[in-house]
């Protein structure tokens, strides 16, 4: 996997966190730099940890399902992407709590990074060098989430659904690319 593909995946994975960060920025009564750093820190950390955990699981079971790895990557990325696209079309969600406390941010960070766990499994099948990959994903998510808080404070929820739609489409396309490359090579 080259740097461009990793960047596209990192941006796709960070779109859930970006959407939540927009809402957090919108809900903050008075936005401060620490709000952006808190969101970026939580979301970036969990977007890095979850693929690492998924990779560890994937490496453990890789030999058992080696002949199906491309299909698993395609299906996992496809499901995650389609789910993100579906969520981007839903309206009327309740507003987020304006708190940036541990009790508020931890569940949000876990919820927005579950899809990264599945991507980590696909990284194991694709034999991705995991440490640089998770650091890159974590840093990308940190930056995008920190910016998302400011975007939310300035523009409101106007971009939230578009961000999720774009992220979902990117993941579906990456899954299709992995499958097509494997089928053409085989």
ROSE-4610 file (N, C-alpha, C; in Angstrom, 1 decimal, always signed):
// ROSE-4610
residu = [X/X/X/X/X/X/X/X/X/X/X/X/X/X/X/X/X/X/X/X/X/X/X/X/X/X/X/X/X/X/X/X/X/X/X/X/X/X/X/X/X/X/X/X/X/X/X/X/X/X/X/X/X/X/X/X/X/X/X/X/X/X/X/X/X/X/X/X/X/X/X/X/X/X/X/X/X/X/X/X/X/X/X/X/X/X/X/X/X/X/X/X/X/X/X/X/X/X/X/X/X/X/X/X/X/X/X/X/X/X/X/X/X/X/X/X/X/X/X/X/X/X/X/X/X/X/X/X/X/X/X/X/X/X/X/X/X/X/X/X/X/X/X/X/X/X/X/X/X/X/X/X/X/X/X/X/X/X/X/X/X/X/X/X/X/X/X/X/X/X/X/X/X/X/X/X/X/X/X/X/X/X/X/X/X/X/X/X/X/X/X/X/X/X/X/X/X/X/X/X/X/X/X/X/X/X/X/X/X/X/X/X/X/X/X/X/X/X/X/X/X/X/X/X/X/X/X/X/X/X/X/X/X/X/X/X/X/X/X/X/X/X/X/X/X/X/X/X/X/X/X/X/X/X/X/X/X/X/X/X/X/X/X/X/X/X/X/X/X/X/X/X/X/X/X/X/X/X/X/X/X/X/X/X/X/X/X/X/X/X/X/X/X/X/X/X/X/X/X/X/X/X/X/X/X/X/X/X/X/X/X/X/X/X/X/X/X/X/X/X/X/X/X/X/X/X/X/X/X/X/X/X/X/X/X/X/X/X/X/X/X/X/X/X/X/X/X/X/X/X/X/X/X/X/X/X/X/X/X/X/X/X/X/X/X/X/X/X/X/X/X/X/X/X/X/X/X/X/X/X/X/X/X/X/X/X/X/X/X/X/X/X/X/X/X/X/X/X/X/X/X/X/X/X/X/X/X/X/X/X/X/X/X/X/X/X/X/X/X/X/X/X/X/X/X/X/X/X/X/X/X/X/X/X/X/X/X/X/X/X/X/X/X/X/X/X/X/X/X/X/X/X/X/X/X/X/X/X/X/X/X/X/X/X/X/X/X/X/X/X/X/X/X/X/X/X/X/X/X/X/X/X/X/X/X/X/X/X/X/X/X/X/X/X/X/X/X/X/X/X/X/X/X/X/X/X/X/X/X/X/X/X/X/X/X/X/X/X/X/X/X/X/X/X/X/X/X/X/X/X/X/X/X/X/X/X/X/X/X/X/X/X/X/X/X/X/X/X/X/X/X/X/X/X/X/X/X/X]
num = [1/1/1/2/2/2/3/3/3/4/4/4/5/5/5/6/6/6/7/7/7/8/8/8/9/9/9/10/10/10/11/11/11/12/12/12/13/13/13/14/14/14/15/15/15/16/16/16/17/17/17/18/18/18/19/19/19/20/20/20/21/21/21/22/22/22/23/23/23/24/24/24/25/25/25/26/26/26/27/27/27/28/28/28/29/29/29/30/30/30/31/31/31/32/32/32/33/33/33/34/34/34/35/35/35/36/36/36/37/37/37/38/38/38/39/39/39/40/40/40/41/41/41/42/42/42/43/43/43/44/44/44/45/45/45/46/46/46/47/47/47/48/48/48/49/49/49/50/50/50/51/51/51/52/52/52/53/53/53/54/54/54/55/55/55/56/56/56/57/57/57/58/58/58/59/59/59/60/60/60/61/61/61/62/62/62/63/63/63/64/64/64/65/65/65/66/66/66/67/67/67/68/68/68/69/69/69/70/70/70/71/71/71/72/72/72/73/73/73/74/74/74/75/75/75/76/76/76/77/77/77/78/78/78/79/79/79/80/80/80/81/81/81/82/82/82/83/83/83/84/84/84/85/85/85/86/86/86/87/87/87/88/88/88/89/89/89/90/90/90/91/91/91/92/92/92/93/93/93/94/94/94/95/95/95/96/96/96/97/97/97/98/98/98/99/99/99/100/100/100/101/101/101/102/102/102/103/103/103/104/104/104/105/105/105/106/106/106/107/107/107/108/108/108/109/109/109/110/110/110/111/111/111/112/112/112/113/113/113/114/114/114/115/115/115/116/116/116/117/117/117/118/118/118/119/119/119/120/120/120/121/121/121/122/122/122/123/123/123/124/124/124/125/125/125/126/126/126/127/127/127/128/128/128/129/129/129/130/130/130/131/131/131/132/132/132/133/133/133/134/134/134/135/135/135/136/136/136/137/137/137/138/138/138/139/139/139/140/140/140/141/141/141/142/142/142/143/143/143/144/144/144/145/145/145/146/146/146/147/147/147/148/148/148/149/149/149/150/150/150/151/151/151/152/152/152/153/153/153/154/154/154/155/155/155/156/156/156/157/157/157/158/158/158/159/159/159/160/160/160/161/161/161/162/162/162/163/163/163/164/164/164/165/165/165/166/166/166/167/167/167/168/168/168/169/169/169/170/170/170/171/171/171/172/172/172/173/173/173/174/174/174/175/175/175/176/176/176/177/177/177/178/178/178/179/179/179/180/180/180/181/181/181/182/182/182/183/183/183/184/184/184/185/185/185/186/186/186]
x = [+0.9/+0.0/+0.9/+0.7/+1.5/+1.0/+1.7/+1.3/+0.0/-0.2/-1.5/-2.7/-2.6/-3.7/-3.9/-2.8/-2.9/-3.6/-3.2/-3.8/-5.3/-5.7/-7.1/-7.9/-7.3/-8.0/-8.0/-6.9/-6.9/-8.0/-8.1/-9.1/-10.5/-10.7/-12.0/-12.4/-11.4/-11.7/-12.0/-11.3/-11.5/-12.8/-13.5/-14.7/-15.8/-15.9/-16.9/-16.4/-15.1/-14.6/-14.7/-14.5/-14.7/-16.1/-17.1/-18.5/-18.8/-18.3/-18.6/-17.9/-16.7/-16.0/-16.7/-17.3/-18.1/-19.3/-19.9/-21.0/-20.5/-19.3/-18.7/-18.4/-17.9/-17.6/-18.9/-19.9/-21.2/-21.8/-21.6/-22.2/-21.4/-20.2/-19.4/-19.9/-20.2/-20.7/-19.6/-18.4/-17.3/-16.1/-15.8/-14.7/-13.3/-12.5/-11.1/-10.2/-9.0/-8.0/-8.0/-8.1/-8.1/-9.2/-10.3/-11.4/-11.0/-10.3/-9.8/-8.7/-7.9/-6.8/-7.4/-8.4/-9.1/-9.7/-10.5/-11.2/-10.1/-9.1/-8.1/-7.3/-7.0/-6.3/-7.1/-8.3/-9.1/-9.4/-9.8/-10.1/-8.9/-7.8/-6.6/-6.0/-6.0/-5.5/-6.3/-7.6/-8.4/-8.4/-8.3/-8.2/-6.8/-5.8/-4.5/-4.6/-5.2/-5.2/-6.1/-7.2/-8.1/-7.6/-6.9/-6.4/-5.2/-4.5/-3.4/-4.0/-5.1/-5.8/-6.3/-6.9/-7.4/-6.3/-5.2/-4.0/-3.5/-3.5/-3.0/-4.0/-5.3/-6.2/-6.1/-5.9/-5.8/-4.6/-3.4/-2.2/-2.3/-3.1/-3.2/-4.0/-5.0/-5.9/-5.6/-4.5/-4.2/-4.0/-3.3/-3.0/-4.2/-5.2/-6.4/-7.3/-7.2/-8.1/-7.4/-6.2/-5.3/-5.9/-6.6/-7.2/-8.4/-9.0/-10.2/-9.9/-8.6/-8.3/-8.8/-8.7/-9.2/-10.7/-11.4/-12.9/-13.2/-12.5/-12.8/-12.5/-11.4/-11.1/-12.2/-12.6/-13.7/-15.0/-15.4/-16.7/-16.6/-15.5/-15.4/-15.4/-14.6/-14.6/-15.9/-16.5/-17.8/-18.9/-18.9/-20.0/-19.8/-18.5/-18.3/-18.6/-18.2/-18.5/-19.9/-20.7/-22.1/-22.8/-22.4/-23.0/-22.7/-21.5/-21.3/-22.1/-22.3/-23.1/-24.6/-25.1/-26.4/-26.6/-25.6/-25.7/-25.6/-25.0/-24.9/-26.3/-27.1/-28.5/-29.5/-29.2/-30.1/-30.2/-31.3/-31.5/-32.1/-32.1/-32.8/-32.1/-30.8/-30.1/-30.1/-30.0/-30.0/-28.7/-28.6/-27.4/-26.4/-25.2/-24.2/-24.1/-23.7/-23.4/-22.2/-22.3/-21.2/-20.0/-20.0/-18.9/-17.7/-16.5/-15.3/-14.6/-15.4/-14.9/-14.5/-13.8/-13.4/-14.7/-15.7/-16.9/-17.7/-17.5/-18.2/-17.4/-16.1/-15.2/-14.8/-14.6/-14.2/-15.2/-16.5/-17.5/-17.5/-17.4/-17.4/-16.2/-15.0/-13.8/-13.9/-14.4/-14.6/-15.6/-16.7/-17.7/-17.3/-16.5/-16.1/-14.9/-14.3/-13.1/-13.4/-14.6/-14.9/-14.5/-14.9/-14.6/-13.1/-12.3/-10.8/-10.3/-11.0/-10.7/-10.7/-11.8/-12.0/-10.9/-10.6/-9.5/-8.2/-7.9/-6.7/-6.6/-7.8/-7.8/-7.4/-7.9/-7.5/-6.1/-5.5/-4.1/-3.2/-3.7/-2.9/-2.9/-4.1/-4.1/-3.3/-3.2/-2.5/-1.0/-0.6/+0.7/+1.3/+0.5/+0.8/+1.8/+2.8/+3.7/+2.9/+2.5/+1.5/+1.9/+3.0/+3.4/+3.3/+4.0/+3.8/+2.4/+1.7/+0.3/-0.6/-0.5/-1.4/-1.0/+0.3/+0.7/+0.2/+0.3/-0.2/-1.7/-2.5/-3.9/-4.3/-3.6/-3.8/-3.5/-2.4/-2.1/-3.1/-3.4/-4.4/-5.7/-6.2/-7.4/-7.3/-6.2/-6.0/-6.2/-5.5/-5.6/-7.0/-7.6/-8.9/-10.0/-9.8/-10.8/-10.6/-9.4/-9.1/-9.7/-9.5/-10.1/-11.6/-12.1/-13.6/-14.3/-13.6/-14.2/-14.4/-13.3/-13.4/-14.4/-14.5/-15.5/-16.9/-17.1/-18.4/-18.8/-17.8/-18.1/-18.4/-17.8/-17.9/-19.1/-19.2/-20.2/-21.4/-21.3/-22.4/-22.5/-23.6/-23.7/-23.8/-23.6/-23.8/-22.9/-21.7/-20.8/-20.8/-21.5/-21.4/-21.8/-23.0/-23.4/-22.6/-22.0/-21.2/-19.9/-19.3/-18.1/-18.3/-19.4/-19.7/-19.9/-20.6/-20.8/-19.5/-18.7/-17.4/-16.5/-16.5/-15.7/-16.2/-17.5/-18.1/-17.8/-17.9/-17.6/-16.1/-15.2/-13.8/-13.5/-14.1/-13.9/-14.5/-15.6/-16.2/-15.3/-14.8/-13.9/-12.6/-12.0/-10.8/-11.0/-12.1/-12.5/-12.6/-13.2/-13.4/-12.0/-11.2/-9.8/-9.0/-9.1/-8.4/-8.9/-10.2/-10.7/-10.3/-10.5/-10.2/-8.7/-7.8/-6.4/-6.1/-6.7/-6.4/-7.0/-8.1/-8.7/-8.0/-7.5/-6.7/-5.3/-4.7/-3.4/-3.5/-4.7/-4.9/-5.3]
y = [-1.2/+0.0/+1.2/+2.1/+3.3/+4.4/+5.5/+6.6/+7.3/+7.4/+8.0/+7.2/+5.8/+5.0/+5.1/+5.1/+5.2/+6.6/+7.6/+8.9/+8.9/+8.3/+8.2/+7.5/+6.4/+5.6/+6.4/+7.1/+7.9/+9.0/+9.6/+10.7/+10.1/+8.9/+8.3/+7.9/+7.3/+6.9/+8.1/+9.2/+10.3/+11.1/+10.8/+11.5/+11.4/+10.3/+10.2/+11.1/+11.1/+12.0/+13.4/+13.7/+15.1/+15.6/+14.7/+15.1/+15.3/+14.5/+14.7/+15.9/+16.2/+17.4/+18.6/+18.6/+19.7/+20.0/+18.9/+19.0/+19.5/+19.1/+19.5/+21.0/+21.5/+22.9/+23.7/+23.2/+23.8/+23.9/+22.9/+22.9/+23.7/+24.0/+24.7/+26.1/+26.5/+27.9/+28.9/+28.6/+29.5/+28.7/+28.7/+27.8/+28.3/+27.3/+27.6/+26.6/+26.9/+26.1/+24.7/+24.6/+23.4/+22.4/+23.0/+22.2/+21.4/+22.1/+21.5/+20.4/+20.7/+19.8/+18.6/+18.7/+17.6/+16.7/+17.2/+16.4/+15.7/+16.5/+15.9/+14.8/+15.0/+14.0/+12.7/+12.8/+11.6/+10.9/+11.6/+10.9/+10.4/+11.2/+10.7/+9.5/+9.5/+8.3/+7.1/+7.2/+6.0/+5.5/+6.5/+6.1/+5.4/+5.6/+4.9/+3.6/+3.5/+2.3/+1.2/+1.6/+0.5/-0.2/+0.4/-0.4/-1.3/-0.8/-1.6/-2.9/-2.7/-3.8/-4.8/-4.2/-5.0/-5.8/-5.1/-5.7/-6.9/-6.7/-7.8/-9.0/-8.8/-9.9/-10.5/-9.7/-10.2/-11.0/-10.6/-11.3/-12.7/-12.8/-14.0/-15.1/-14.6/-15.5/-15.5/-14.8/-14.6/-15.9/-16.8/-18.1/-18.9/-18.8/-19.6/-19.1/-17.8/-17.3/-16.5/-16.9/-16.3/-16.2/-17.2/-17.3/-16.4/-15.9/-15.0/-13.6/-13.3/-12.0/-10.8/-10.9/-9.8/-9.6/-10.7/-10.6/-10.0/-10.4/-9.9/-8.4/-8.0/-6.5/-5.8/-6.3/-5.7/-5.6/-6.7/-6.7/-5.8/-5.8/-5.0/-3.5/-3.1/-1.7/-1.3/-2.2/-1.9/-1.7/-2.5/-2.4/-1.1/-0.8/+0.4/+1.6/+1.6/+2.7/+3.0/+1.9/+2.0/+2.5/+2.0/+2.5/+4.0/+4.4/+5.9/+6.7/+6.2/+6.9/+6.9/+5.8/+5.8/+6.8/+6.8/+7.7/+9.2/+9.4/+10.8/+11.3/+10.4/+10.7/+10.9/+10.4/+10.5/+12.0/+12.4/+13.8/+13.7/+14.8/+15.0/+14.3/+14.1/+13.5/+14.5/+13.9/+14.8/+15.5/+16.7/+17.5/+16.8/+17.0/+16.4/+17.3/+16.6/+17.3/+18.3/+19.4/+20.4/+20.2/+19.2/+18.9/+18.2/+18.6/+18.0/+17.1/+16.6/+15.8/+14.4/+13.7/+12.3/+11.4/+11.6/+10.8/+11.1/+12.2/+12.5/+12.1/+12.4/+12.2/+10.7/+9.9/+8.5/+7.7/+7.7/+7.0/+7.5/+8.8/+9.3/+8.8/+8.8/+8.3/+6.9/+6.1/+4.6/+4.4/+5.1/+4.9/+5.3/+6.4/+6.9/+6.1/+5.2/+4.5/+3.0/+2.5/+1.1/+0.6/+1.4/+1.0/+0.9/+1.6/+1.5/+0.1/-0.5/-1.9/-2.8/-2.7/-3.6/-3.3/-2.0/-1.6/-2.2/-2.3/-2.9/-4.3/-5.0/-6.5/-6.6/-5.7/-5.7/-5.4/-4.5/-4.2/-5.4/-6.3/-7.5/-8.4/-8.5/-9.3/-8.8/-7.4/-6.8/-6.6/-7.1/-7.0/-5.6/-4.7/-3.2/-3.1/-2.3/-1.9/-1.1/-1.7/-1.2/+0.0/+0.1/+1.2/+2.6/+2.7/+4.0/+4.2/+3.2/+3.3/+3.9/+3.3/+3.8/+5.2/+5.5/+6.8/+7.8/+7.5/+8.4/+8.6/+7.5/+7.6/+8.4/+8.2/+8.9/+10.4/+10.7/+12.2/+12.8/+12.1/+12.7/+13.0/+12.0/+12.2/+13.3/+13.4/+14.5/+15.9/+16.1/+17.3/+17.6/+16.6/+16.8/+17.1/+16.4/+16.6/+17.9/+18.3/+19.7/+20.8/+20.6/+21.6/+21.5/+20.3/+20.1/+20.9/+21.0/+21.8/+23.2/+23.8/+25.1/+25.3/+24.4/+24.4/+24.4/+23.6/+23.5/+24.8/+25.5/+26.8/+27.8/+27.8/+28.8/+28.5/+27.3/+27.0/+26.2/+25.6/+24.7/+23.4/+22.8/+21.4/+21.3/+22.3/+22.3/+21.2/+21.0/+20.0/+18.7/+18.4/+17.2/+16.0/+16.1/+14.9/+14.7/+15.8/+15.7/+15.0/+15.3/+14.7/+13.1/+12.7/+11.3/+10.6/+11.3/+10.8/+10.5/+11.5/+11.4/+10.3/+10.2/+9.2/+7.8/+7.6/+6.3/+5.9/+6.9/+6.6/+6.2/+6.9/+6.6/+5.2/+4.7/+3.4/+2.3/+2.6/+1.6/+1.5/+2.6/+2.6/+1.9/+2.1/+1.4/-0.1/-0.5/-1.9/-2.5/-1.8/-2.3/-2.3/-1.4/-1.3/-2.6/-2.9/-4.1/-5.3/-5.5/-6.7/-6.7/-5.7/-5.7/-6.0/-5.3/-5.6/-7.1/-7.7/-9.1/-10.0/-9.7/-10.5/-10.4/-9.2/-9.0/-9.7/-9.7/-10.3/-11.8/-12.4/-13.8/-14.4]
z = [+0.0/+0.0/+0.0/-1.0/-1.0/-0.2/-0.1/+0.8/+0.4/-0.9/-1.3/-0.9/-1.1/-0.6/+0.9/+1.6/+3.1/+3.4/+2.7/+3.0/+2.7/+1.6/+1.3/+2.4/+2.8/+3.9/+5.2/+5.5/+6.7/+6.7/+5.6/+5.5/+5.5/+4.8/+4.9/+6.3/+7.0/+8.4/+9.3/+9.0/+9.9/+9.7/+8.7/+8.4/+9.6/+10.2/+11.3/+12.4/+12.7/+13.8/+13.4/+12.1/+11.6/+11.8/+11.5/+11.6/+13.1/+14.0/+15.4/+15.9/+15.4/+15.8/+15.4/+14.2/+13.8/+14.8/+15.2/+16.2/+17.5/+17.9/+19.2/+19.1/+17.9/+17.8/+17.8/+17.2/+17.2/+18.6/+19.4/+20.7/+21.8/+21.5/+22.4/+22.6/+23.8/+24.0/+23.7/+24.1/+23.7/+23.3/+22.1/+21.5/+22.0/+22.4/+22.8/+22.0/+22.0/+21.3/+21.9/+23.3/+23.9/+23.5/+23.1/+22.6/+21.3/+20.4/+19.2/+19.5/+20.5/+20.9/+21.5/+22.4/+23.0/+22.0/+21.1/+20.1/+19.2/+18.7/+17.9/+18.6/+19.9/+20.7/+20.9/+21.3/+21.5/+20.2/+19.2/+17.9/+17.3/+17.3/+16.7/+17.4/+18.7/+19.5/+19.2/+19.2/+19.0/+17.5/+16.6/+15.2/+14.9/+15.8/+15.6/+16.4/+17.5/+18.3/+17.7/+17.2/+16.7/+15.5/+14.5/+13.4/+13.9/+14.9/+15.5/+16.1/+16.9/+17.5/+16.4/+15.3/+14.2/+13.5/+13.3/+12.7/+13.5/+14.8/+15.7/+15.6/+15.5/+15.4/+14.0/+13.0/+11.6/+11.4/+12.0/+11.8/+12.4/+13.5/+14.3/+13.4/+12.6/+11.9/+10.4/+10.0/+8.5/+7.8/+8.4/+7.7/+7.5/+8.3/+8.2/+7.1/+6.7/+5.7/+4.6/+4.3/+3.4/+2.0/+1.6/+0.2/+0.1/+1.2/+1.1/+1.5/+1.8/+2.4/+1.6/+0.2/-0.6/-0.5/-0.4/-0.3/+1.1/+2.1/+3.5/+3.5/+2.9/+2.8/+2.1/+0.9/+0.1/+0.9/+1.6/+2.3/+3.5/+4.3/+5.5/+5.1/+4.1/+3.7/+3.1/+2.3/+1.7/+2.7/+3.7/+4.8/+5.5/+5.9/+6.7/+5.8/+4.6/+3.7/+3.4/+3.1/+2.9/+4.2/+5.3/+6.6/+6.8/+6.5/+6.6/+5.6/+4.4/+3.4/+3.9/+4.4/+5.0/+6.1/+7.0/+8.2/+7.7/+6.6/+6.1/+5.6/+5.3/+4.8/+5.9/+7.1/+8.2/+8.8/+9.1/+9.6/+11.0/+11.6/+12.9/+14.1/+14.0/+15.1/+16.3/+17.5/+18.7/+18.8/+19.2/+19.3/+20.4/+20.2/+21.1/+22.4/+23.4/+24.7/+24.4/+25.0/+24.8/+25.7/+26.5/+27.4/+26.6/+27.0/+26.4/+27.5/+28.4/+29.5/+29.1/+29.9/+29.6/+29.4/+30.2/+30.2/+28.9/+28.3/+27.1/+25.9/+25.9/+24.7/+24.5/+25.6/+25.4/+24.6/+24.9/+24.1/+22.6/+22.4/+21.1/+20.3/+21.0/+20.3/+20.0/+20.9/+20.6/+19.4/+19.5/+18.5/+17.1/+17.0/+15.7/+15.2/+16.0/+15.5/+15.4/+15.6/+15.4/+14.0/+13.0/+11.6/+11.4/+12.1/+11.9/+12.4/+13.3/+13.8/+12.6/+11.8/+10.6/+9.6/+9.4/+8.5/+8.9/+10.2/+10.7/+10.4/+10.4/+10.0/+8.5/+7.7/+6.3/+6.1/+6.9/+6.8/+7.1/+8.0/+8.2/+7.0/+6.3/+5.1/+4.0/+3.9/+2.9/+3.2/+4.4/+4.9/+4.9/+5.4/+5.6/+6.7/+6.6/+7.7/+8.7/+9.8/+10.7/+11.5/+12.0/+12.8/+12.1/+10.9/+10.2/+9.8/+9.5/+9.0/+10.1/+11.3/+12.4/+12.9/+12.8/+13.2/+12.2/+10.9/+9.9/+10.0/+10.3/+10.4/+11.7/+12.8/+14.0/+13.8/+13.2/+13.0/+12.0/+10.9/+10.0/+10.7/+11.5/+12.2/+13.2/+13.9/+14.8/+14.2/+13.0/+12.3/+11.8/+11.2/+10.6/+11.7/+12.9/+14.0/+14.6/+14.8/+15.4/+14.5/+13.2/+12.2/+12.3/+12.4/+12.4/+13.6/+14.7/+15.8/+15.4/+14.8/+14.3/+13.2/+12.3/+11.2/+11.8/+12.8/+13.5/+14.1/+14.7/+15.4/+14.3/+13.2/+12.2/+11.2/+10.7/+9.7/+10.2/+11.3/+11.8/+11.2/+11.1/+10.6/+9.1/+8.4/+6.9/+6.3/+6.8/+6.1/+6.7/+7.8/+8.5/+7.6/+7.0/+6.2/+4.9/+4.4/+3.2/+3.6/+4.8/+5.2/+5.4/+6.0/+6.2/+4.8/+3.9/+2.6/+1.8/+1.9/+1.2/+1.8/+3.1/+3.8/+3.5/+3.4/+3.1/+1.6/+0.7/-0.7/-0.9/-0.1/-0.2/+0.2/+1.3/+1.8/+0.9/+0.3/-0.7/-1.9/-2.4/-3.5/-3.2/-2.0/-1.7/-1.6/-1.0/-1.0/-2.4/-3.3/-4.7/-5.3/-5.1/-5.7/-5.2/-4.0/-3.4/-4.1/-4.2/-4.9/-6.3/-7.1/-8.5/-8.7/-8.0/-8.1/-7.9/-6.9/-6.6/-7.7/-8.2/-9.2/-10.5/-10.9/-12.1/-12.0/-10.7/-10.5/-10.5/-10.2/-10.0/-11.3]
